[in-house]
Amino acid sequence: MKSSKPVHLREVWTDNLVYEFFLIKEAISRFPLVALDTEFPGTIFQLNRDKSWLSHATPYENYCLMKWNVDLLKIIQLGMALSDSHGNLPSFGTEFHYAWQFNFRDFNIKHDHHNEESIGLLERQGIDLKKNREKGIDSSDFERLILSLLILTKRELPSDMRSFLGMMRFFFGVRVYDTKFMMGCISGLHGGLERVAMLLGVERITGSRHQAGSDSLSSLQTFVRFKESCAKIDLEKLNGYEGMMFGLCEGWLGFTYAPDTFMGTLV
């Protein structure tokens, strides 16, 4: 980031949801780069095949697997970080810079589908599922507010991949970037968010990994650093990554259930 101001994660619950959306709407015109990260209760459907099969999966097979999981699972957290083109975050005239962490109440560990190992990891990283159930946001309330920012939740994914990519373009336009897909821009980059951030010299500046607010901020920093690195190689090369999703686009193999970075502009 371009300032020495510390970064504060704004925790969003049902009682401050409307106010935090007011702040986001105030900031979005000056900070139009948006990085999102989500936390879900793991992966339920997996392929009972050798892992090497994933490197040969077709985009259609990848999309089906993603849809089965997304449609069945309920969101736990969503992180959002806003910045300008230089990576500066909103401060609202205070001594801090800010990013947001939305906590949802929908997931109930007693009867909803989940992966035990993933839930254990999230709890070790500080996510309080009991508090989420008591004070968290109902995703239906979140959806009503965020429709003005063009994000949908609690909806099944389209039945086919072409419709999904069309929906992405309709709501977000073409200026959407998936860092997992973009890694081919720089030789030697591979792995998850934490590893790519480390290779690019990006340090986590607040919060814990596997918490949505902190991960969205790391995604934002990684994207900005990645963009700067690509510009040094080929100023026009970044344009080829607009709207391309890892595992779902021609010429790229492999699959990730949730992209490490989902980056776009909302204005």
Disulfide bonds with the S-S distance in Angstrom:
Cys185-Cys230 2.18
